[in-house]
Amino acid sequence: MKPIKIHTPFDDAAVTALKAGQQVLLSGIVYTARDAAHKRLCNLIANGQSLPLDLNGAALYFVGPSPAKPGYVIGSAGPTTSYRMDAYSPILIEQTGLKAMIGKGDRSPEVQNAMQKHRCIYFAATGGAAALISKSIVKCEVLCYDDLGPEAIHRLEVKDLPLLVAIDCHGHNLYHPEKSN
């Protein structure tokens, strides 16, 4: 099956069209965030404060990229285990218009419920392929929380980032196909 080329930002129609099991090549802007950054974003939301980035229609990649070697845009950029963001993801999906997440591993029922209700998609990136993934990143800049080092929020420009739709907004889940809606 030939991968589907998709581009950020996402709207409901783009997310709704994707189905679990589809291979995609993602291009556009992707933001990085791991658990420490997620916690800060959710604290801002809880306190009624503005976020340092607009997540409406955006994709968050759960990664803490390593520093770039001379002549490279970025170092290794492999996905981290997504369940560490499960306490925060429903809030971001519900409150910001987040439309896509990228990581590895299954997501909690609470995250999946928020994904269905608010039309959000979860992509799996291949664990162990960090060097290969980094070749799809054409630009990288720290956007905020630089005190977190590699876990700062980065703004990545990606071209043909290879991903797999792991959980779609219709309740289909590659990790648990027997439980899919």
ZIQUINOR-V113089 format. One record per backbone hydrogen bond with DSSP energy under -0.5 kcal/mol. CO is the residue of the C=O (numbers start at 1). NH is the residue of the N-H. If there is no record, write none. Layout:
[[CO NH] [CO NH]]
This chain:
[[4 6] [4 25] [6 27] [11 15] [12 16] [13 17] [14 18] [15 18] [19 22] [22 165] [23 4] [24 26] [24 163] [25 6] [26 161] [27 8] [28 158] [30 156] [31 61] [34 38] [35 39] [36 40] [37 41] [38 42] [39 43] [40 44] [41 45] [42 46] [43 47] [44 49] [45 48] [53 55] [55 58] [57 9] [57 10] [58 99] [58 100] [59 31] [60 62] [60 102] [61 33] [61 63] [62 80] [66 75] [69 72] [76 66] [80 104] [81 84] [82 85] [83 86] [85 88] [85 89] [86 90] [88 92] [89 93] [90 94] [91 95] [92 96] [92 98] [93 97] [97 57] [99 121] [100 60] [101 123] [102 62] [103 125] [104 82] [108 112] [109 113] [110 114] [111 115] [112 116] [113 117] [114 118] [115 119] [115 120] [121 101] [122 166] [122 167] [123 103] [124 164] [125 127] [126 129] [129 133] [130 77] [130 134] [131 135] [132 135] [133 136] [134 137] [136 138] [136 159] [139 157] [141 155] [144 153] [145 148] [146 149] [148 151] [149 152] [151 34] [152 154] [153 143] [153 144] [154 32] [154 156] [155 141] [156 30] [156 158] [157 138] [157 139] [158 28] [160 162] [161 26] [163 24] [164 124] [164 166] [165 21] [166 174] [167 122] [168 171] [171 181] [172 168] [173 176] [174 177] [176 179] [176 180] [177 180]]
